[in-house]
Amino acid sequence: MSNPALAEDVRASLVAELMSARRAVRDAGNDPYAKEDARGRVDTAKVALGERGPVWWTDGAPDYNRYLAKNTPYADWYAGLDG
């Protein structure tokens, strides 16, 4: 989840950069240097969006973004979902 405090124009610019970087990863093929550079761009954009790196919320809640739902306090809720 992106940081909702980002201005819409900033968020849109960062999303555009993220998509460009993802295309660069795809297009890098077997070039390890191009792929490394593109992956760095993806990471930079994701950190700027608040999807990676330090948490952007201030209520003290833990960060469960990179956990499987079944391995969090939301496990029972997740298990009860249809689908």
Secondary structure, DSSP 8 states (H G I E B T S, - for coil): ---TTS-HHHHHHHHHHHHHHHHHHHHTTT-HHHHHHHHHHHHHHHHHHTSSSS----S-----TTS-GGGSTTHHHHHTS--
